[in-house]
Amino acid sequence: MGDSLVELANESTLQTIAEISATFVGFSLVGGLLGTESTDRYRFYSIRDVAEVGLSCLLGALIPSAIHAFGFEPEVSWRLASGLFMVLWIAAAWIGVSRFWRAGVQRHAPRYLWMGPFSGIAGNLLLLWNVLAPGAASPARYVLGLLLLLCFAGMSFIAAVFHGRTAPPA
């Protein structure tokens, strides 16, 4: 561990991603409160999913800086953060997907949400790459993984709020 803490690459980008993620969590909470009258189980689980994905992304954006604050070198910080975030992402995805399957609402999901597993696999492969072979590109791979998760959160939010609703008459 170094005595002087070198600034972690992409720290401002991680901060921005954390702020966007927190916004998704806030929107999902508002959507959940406003939708309490709805009996649509798919919408309920979708809003909950947006909150959980947003929280996962928020934590993922904060993990590298938190590890680096303990004095670890940047390469070690990215490697540890990638491993921790990969475990968090896989666990959260498993919980969310299994909840949808148990509730039997997966058939109501719009087709574009089926890209979620592909973004999850791609993001986790980027994180695994950081764990196994860190280097100068580690921050970029980590941020790209976060962006893949953030895109999924955005698409999940759109599905939760607008899917299955009809437009008001003109």
N, C-alpha and C positions, 0 to 999 in steps of 0.2 A: 504494500500500500504506500502511495506517495504522500509526502508531507504537504505539498501544496496541491490544492484541488484544481485541476485543469477543467475548463468549462466543457461540459458534455455536448457533443455535436447534436444539432437539431433540437436543442432544448426549447426554443421558442415555438417550433413546430409541434412538439409534444404538448406544450401548454395550450396551444390553439386547439389541438385535437381533444384535450381534456375539457376545454370550455364547450366545444361543440357536443361532446358526449354528455356533459351535464345538462345541456339544453334538451337533448333527446330524452333524458330521464325526466326532466321537468315537464316537457310536453306530454310524455306518456302518463305521468301522474295526473295532469289536468284532464287528459283524455279519459283516464280511468274514472276520475271523479264525475265527469260530465256524462259518462256512459253507464253509470250505475243503474239507470232505469232499463237499459238494454238487456234482453234475455239471450242475446247472441253469444254463445259460448266461444265461437271462433274469435270474435272481436275482443272478448275479455282476455283470452289467452294470448292474443296478438299484442295487445297493449302491455301486458305483463312481460312478454318477450322483448319488446322494445326497451322497457325499463332495465331488464337484466342484461341485454346486449349493450345498452348504453353504459351501465355500471361497469361491465367487463372492459369496455373500451376506455372508460375513464381510469380505471385501475391500471390498465395496460399503458396508458400514457404517463402515469405517475411513477410506475415501478422503476424505470431506468434512473431517474433523478434521485429517487429515494435510496437506491443501492449506491449510487455514486456519492451521495452525501456522507456515507460511512467511510469514504476515503479510498474506495476501490479505483483502480485504473479504469479508464474508459472501456478498453477492450473487455475487461473482466465484468464491468457493469453491464455492457450489452449482452454478454454471454449469459450471465445470471438472469438478467431481465427477460431475455428470450426464453430461457427454460421455464421460469416462473409463469410468464404470460402464456406460454404454450399449454402448460398444465391447467391454468385457469380457463383458457379458451375451450379446451377439450372438455373439461368438467362442466362448464356452463352450457356448452352445446349439447352434451349428452342429457343433461337435466331438462333443457328446453325441448329437445326433440322427443324424448321419452314422454314428457307431459302431453305434448300434442297427440302422440300415438295413443296413449292411455285414454285421453278424452275423446278420441275418434273425430277430431276436427280437422285433421290434415287434408282431407279431401276438399275442404272449403278454401284452402290456400290458393292464391293466384299462382299461375305457372311461373311467373318471374321470380317467385321466392325459392324455387327449386335451384336457383343459382347459389343459394346459401351454402350447401355442402361443398360446392366447387370453390367458393371464396374461402371457406374454412380450411379446406385441404391446401389450397395455394398459400394462404397466410401461415398455416402451421409448418409447411415445408420451408418457407422463408425463415421462420423462427428456428426450426431445426438446423438449417444451414448456419445460422448464427451460433448455435450451441456447438456444432461439430467443427465448423471452420470459420471462426470469427476473423474479421479483418477490417480494412478500411471501409468496406461497404456495409458493415453491420448496422449502422444507424439508418441507412437508406432502406435496407431490407426490413428492419423493424417498423419503420414508419409506413412502408408499403403494406405490411401485414395489418397494422392498425387501420389504415385507410380502407382496406378490404372489409374489415369488420364494421367500420363506420358506414360504408356504403350499404352493407347489409342492414344495419340499423335504420338507415334512411328508407330503404325499400320496405322494411318491415313496418315502419311507421305509416308509410303511404298505404300499405295493405290494411293495416289495422284501422285506419281512419276512413278510408274511402272505398275499400273493396266491398262489393255486394250492395252498395248504396246506389240508388237511382238519382239522377239529376232532377232538381226541381223543374217543374214545367216553365217554359219560357213565357 
